[in-house]
Amino acid sequence: MSDRQKRMETLGKRFTDTPAIETARKSKAESNNRKRHSVYIDADLMKRIDTLFKEVQHDTYPVEVTKSLFLEKLLERGLQDLETVKSSITA
């Protein structure tokens, strides 16, 4: 096997799902049943979220608030008031 083939095989292993790699990479956040997702959000809305996130971080100091926690709490609150969310979508 040539050096090029060995290199390609080694690089290819990074993209396979092996339990040993998954276990080694698990962090505290991932062990809390978290998974990375990608969504597309309106740019102006994201700017508002960023601004509010900074305000919440400042207001809740010394408690550490991560952006993922902040977004999770916003989503949970929206789920609690789902009827209002539905009505704002259909209006």
Secondary structure as GFF3:
##gff-version 3
##sequence-region A 1 91
A	DSSP	alpha_helix	3	13	.	.	.	ID=ss1
A	DSSP	alpha_helix	19	25	.	.	.	ID=ss2
A	DSSP	alpha_helix	28	31	.	.	.	ID=ss3
A	DSSP	alpha_helix	43	59	.	.	.	ID=ss4
A	DSSP	alpha_helix	67	80	.	.	.	ID=ss5
A	DSSP	alpha_helix	82	90	.	.	.	ID=ss6
###
